[in-house]
């Protein structure tokens, strides 16, 4: 027992050493706090960011595991390690005040991204910037897609009542992006002149495929043949809804019965589904562009250059936030 | 642990092998990155371990009974929501209670937080002591109830579900402040942990309640036959755990400065891991307060050093998993030896 424990220790130590990032002299140290690694969209940002910072900075990245308390702990460590710059993707954007205070006391330049803290809070620190999207825009773009589908596919109005009967899949109950997308997709469709009629309650499925599939199965059990449209806050849930639909003979490859499904994110899986004709459209949140912008901005800040030097972006009305635009994707 | 043992190197090594291994691990971290050895890091680790430590002090008693508590994390979430909602800045427009226009004394939310936690632990105690359910099962149920209550509470805000944030500055200072010792800072959180630990040491070692708790954990039938009121003892231990959960929740809300529906998720597992590493045996009747604290601090040191070395996030899970398995393996060996 003793010996084997010691052996495990030795193996453990070797692992620790082997995987620790080698310090590269002369390059700035950039700490990256990610809200959760296993989020499809954030993974795109993460990979684009790592690629953009390659050979330009020593990057230390941590997984917040969807837990703000863990992220606070990770921040303490980043500050103790005297990072030259920080990129922070808050787990809970409302906790940004405390996080900002710690960073400000340490005097480290910081870019918050993706999950949007109160910009008035960020204004308390001269070396803080936000890079994100405009939460309402993704919803509005979905609303425009709804209008487009309604106009080009009169057959989608199954009961011919002149209204689009839809079910809604929402991300998390208290997430601002989820709230904005849920609200604006329908508002924009109505503003475009489409009469919208929701079936049942909004399904809150925490951005999750499996939960959305279960919810869609129950919706179909109750209302099969009445659902004319599925709107989801993200592609993972849209894909879950499609899985449920295909189990009862809808949205299968090669025609037949079809319920239009709209998501957000343009994940590989969703793009593939759209190209195969089993999903209608998605809204692309450009993770690659976000990753590149983050890398450029933080390196500028660390080097003391103007923040947006070398990018095509400009600040929005707040003066400290950069918005990466969305674009619709409706297939090749 | 048991006093009056003849000194035996093999036994000593077995009893302390985990600490020796972890000591070596820490030494190897320092060898890898010498900056790790600093008072600032030490203060950070202790502060991070504080709320988890207080929670673990509560869970430890249940493990002594050969039980466990899967609901501790969600109970903490509920109580944290109560604390945070009552202590939002009175200048914050979207606060949960717009009726509170003058800042409340800090003690009131603390007391309410404790009461809420005690209600839940009383439910656990009722299931365990009166209904004779296994603590695993009853706390599994309580966990869901607490989570549902937390979601309802957070969703009941005028503006719909949103994180409880923008806390009163006095509260943030009370939790996150520290004494400047010159060479380092001493976070208040560490003092709160120390106070709770001393109080629990007294409960475990100097009171009838504590002594009976160990008797029941070691052999419930024998304890009952020798006149111990088992049910009353269980309620006592669980209610004290409730007090600790309430305190931990109050401090955690102030530490993170925002409470959401996911606050407290998996904290119970951290607390249980800390207890196990610290030698509180799942076979019952064995455990010490210094052990619990040491276990939690060791777990936090592992966390901190994995972050510090910038280890791949997924690999961190594997390393932690290996360490917990090692801990339990050694824990089992101690039990086998005893038999």
Interface residues (C-beta under 8 A of the other chain):
Chain A: X1 X2 X5 X6 X8 X9 X12 X13 X15 X16 X17 X19 X20 X21 X37 X60 X61 X62 X63 X66 X67 X68 X69 X72 X73 X74 X76 X77 X80 X81 X92 X93 X94 X95 X97 X98 X173 X174 X179
Chain B: X13 X14 X17 X21 X24 X25 X28 X29 X32 X33 X35 X38 X40 X41 X44 X47 X48 X151 X154 X155 X160 X161 X162 X163 X164 X165 X166 X172 X176 X252 X255 X256 X257 X258 X260 X261 X262 X263 X265 X266 X303 X304 X306 X307 X308 X309 X310 X311 X312 X313 X314 X315 X316 X319 X322 X323 X326 X329 X330 X333
